Amino acid sequence: MGANFGVDIISRHRALLVCVMAALGIVFNYGTIVTTVADAAVFFVLSVVIGYFLFTLFSLLSHRFWWDQ
């Protein structure tokens, strides 16, 4: 029986969650890591790229190991 990986690689909900978490990261790190607008932009872009990759990976792994197939 073949494995059924029913996880979307592109997900609006995952993208929205990552953007919200990146924005919260900017708010909480304002004054320490984020001091200028350029710092905020770099922090946001890196957080979204790395966060989306990790959330997608976690979604694939959780679907693979914890869901009944």
C-alpha positions in Angstrom: 0.0 0.0 0.0 1.5 3.4 -1.0 1.9 6.2 1.4 -0.5 9.1 1.0 1.2 12.5 1.7 -1.8 14.9 1.7 0.2 18.0 2.8 0.1 21.1 0.6 3.5 22.6 0.0 2.0 26.0 -0.6 -0.5 27.0 2.2 -2.1 30.4 2.9 -2.7 29.5 6.5 1.0 28.5 7.0 2.1 31.7 5.3 -0.1 33.8 7.4 1.0 32.1 10.6 4.7 32.6 9.7 4.1 36.3 8.8 2.3 36.9 12.1 5.1 35.2 14.0 7.8 37.2 12.1 5.9 40.5 12.9 5.7 39.5 16.6 9.4 38.7 16.5 10.1 42.2 15.2 7.9 43.7 17.9 9.6 41.8 20.7 13.1 42.3 19.4 12.7 46.0 18.8 15.6 47.9 20.3 18.0 44.9 20.7 18.3 43.1 17.3 16.0 45.3 15.3 17.0 49.0 15.5 16.4 50.3 12.0 13.9 49.8 9.2 16.5 47.8 7.3 17.0 45.5 10.3 13.3 45.0 10.5 13.1 44.1 6.8 16.0 41.7 6.9 14.6 40.1 10.1 11.1 39.7 8.5 12.4 38.2 5.3 14.7 35.7 7.0 12.0 34.8 9.5 9.5 34.2 6.8 11.8 32.1 4.6 13.2 30.0 7.4 9.9 29.7 9.3 7.9 28.7 6.2 10.5 26.0 5.4 10.4 24.7 9.0 6.6 24.8 9.3 6.3 22.9 6.0 8.9 20.3 7.2 7.0 19.9 10.5 3.7 19.5 8.7 5.1 16.8 6.5 6.8 15.0 9.4 3.7 15.2 11.6 1.5 14.0 8.8 3.9 11.1 8.1 4.3 9.9 11.7 1.2 10.9 13.6 -1.8 10.6 11.2 -3.4 7.3 10.3 -3.1 6.5 6.7 
